[in-house]
Amino acid sequence: VDTGFEPLPDDGTEDPTADELASLVDEFYAARTSTESLGSMGESDGGVVFQGEGDPMSAAGVVADTVRLVAERRNGIAFRLNTLGLCGADDIELLLSSGVLARGDADQRRETRIATVSVFLPAANPNKYKELLQPKIDGIGFGDVCSFVARLAEAGVDVECTAVARPDVNVGEVKALAMSLGATSFRTRSWIGPSVE
């Protein structure tokens, strides 16, 4: 399916609004044909993912409003939020209080909500984390992403952590950290790159 999604030009164009994003989701689902079955209960639907150049948590209000708008029109769409988790307490509270996060429900298929928050956790210690991620905001880093994962997990949110299997990263330690913070799952991405010393 040609979704029509394209990166925004890097020319000062405004970020999309919640109305614009909800309309894109509607257009995508409306364009599905009968040969592109989502299954009788939507089990074949991969859902909608918030991610891209820039972290969606920097527009947490737009993310929450988009999910609310889509939920008014469509049932059973699972959203996933892919993030670095490097955001302030206000953004975390906005997301948690928005009512758009699934929280340990027995049957989440019927409602349109953010079903999973996927957090990139590249290392298990602050120095390696800073080396690999090189956060752009002073004073925000490893401790903040750990707090983000723990805060969402404590609220009953399905949090997945991901790491890249780089030769210079002990993925077992990253997984252990993620699970100790309350993540419900951990996924390793393949390393495709040069040898690392």
N, C-alpha and C positions, 0 to 999 in steps of 0.2 A: 504494500500500500504506500503510495506517495503521500506522505503526511503534510507536505508543504512547509515543514519546519525548516528554518534557515537561521544561522546565527545573525544577531543584530549587527549592522555595520558599526565599525568603530569610528563614528563621526559625530558623537555627541547625541545620537538618537536617544530619546527617552526610553527607559525600561518599560516593558509592557505592564499594563494595569491588570488587576484581577479580572475585570470584565473581558479584556482582550484574551487573557489566558483561558478563561472559562469557555469563551467562544471557540477557541482553537480545539479544546478538548471535545466540545459538542460537535464541531465539524469533523473531527477524526472519527468519532463513534458513528456519526450519521453516514459517513462514507464507507463504512464496513459493508461488505456484501455478504450474501448468504453462504458463499463458498469460504468465507473467512470467519468461520464459526467461532464464537467465544465459549461454546459449550452451553448446555441447557441451564446451568447455574453460574455461568461465567468463569468456570474453572480454567479455561484456556486463555483468559484475558490477563495479559502481563501488567495491566494497569497503566498508570501515568507516573512518570518520574520527574521530580524537580531536581535539576542539576544544570550545570553548564559553566560557562566562563564567568567566574564570580560565584560566591556561595549563596544559595537561596536563603540562608538564615540572615543575610544582610537585608532581606526584604521579607521578614517573617510575617508582617501584616498582610502583604500581598499574597503570600502562600496560603495563609489561613483564609483570607477572603475568597481566593480562587476555589478552594475546596468547598467552602460554604455555598458559593454560587453553583458549582457543579452539582452539589448534593440536592439543591432545590429542584434540579431538572432530571437527575439520573440517580438510580440506586445501584449499589454494589460495585462502585468503581474504587479499586484500591490504589491509593497514591503511595509513593515512596519518596522520601526526602533524603537525597544524598548530600552530605555536608562534611565540612572539616570540624564542625562543632566549636569554632572559634568565634564566639559571640558573647555579648554581655548578658547579665542576669535579666535585664528587661526583656530582651528578645526571647529568652527561654520561658519566662513567665507568660509572655504574650502567647506563645505557642501552646503552653500547658493549659492556659485558661480559655483558649479559643473554642474548645469543644470539638475540634476537628481531628484530634488524635485518638486512634483506637487504643483502649487501655485494658488489655487482658480479657476482652469479651469472649464469651463462649462461641458465638457465631457472628463473625465480622463481615460475612459475605454480603449481607443485605444492605449495609449502609456504606455510603460514600465517605471515606475518611482516609487520613494518613495511616496506613496499616503498619508501616515500618519506617524507622529512621535509621539510615545507614551512615555510619561515621567512619571516615578514613583515619586510621591510627597507625602511622608508619613505623613507630618504634616504641619500645617499652621503657625508655629512659629520656629525661629532658634534653640531654646534650645531643643524642642521636636524632631526636625529634626535631630539634631546632636546626641541626645540620641538613636534614633531609627536606623539611618543609619550608624553612626560611620564612616564617610568618611575617607579613607586611605591617602588622599593627604592633607597635611597641607595647610591651607589657602583657601581651596575650600570647599564650602558648600551651605547652604540655599540660600544665595544671588545669587550664581552662577546658581543654577537650576532655580530660578525665572527669572533671566536675560535670560537664555537659552530659556525658554518658551516664554517670551515676544519678544525676538529677532526673533524667528521663526514665531510667530503669526503676528508680524508687517510685515514680508516679504510675508504673505499670505499663509503660510504653514498650513495644517490641523494638529493641535496639540491636542492630547488627553492626559489628565492627569489621573493617576490612584492612588488610595490609598487603603489601607487595613482597613476594618471596625474593627479595634482593639477597645477593651473597653476603652482604655485610649487615644483615638484620637477622636476629634470632626470632623467627616467626613464632616459635613455641612460647617464648617469653611475652610476645605481644598478645598472643591468644590468652595466655594466663592472666595478663593484666586486664584485658577486655572482659573476660568472664568474671574476674574479681570485682570489677566495677558494676556488674549487673547486666552486661550484654546477654541477650538471649541466643545469639548465634555469632559465629566468626567465619569469615571467608577469606581465603588467600588468593590473591591475583598473581598471575605468572609474571616473572621478570623477563622483559625483553629489552636487553640493553647490553652494553659492554661489560666486561669483567670489572669487578670492583675490588680494590685492594684494601 
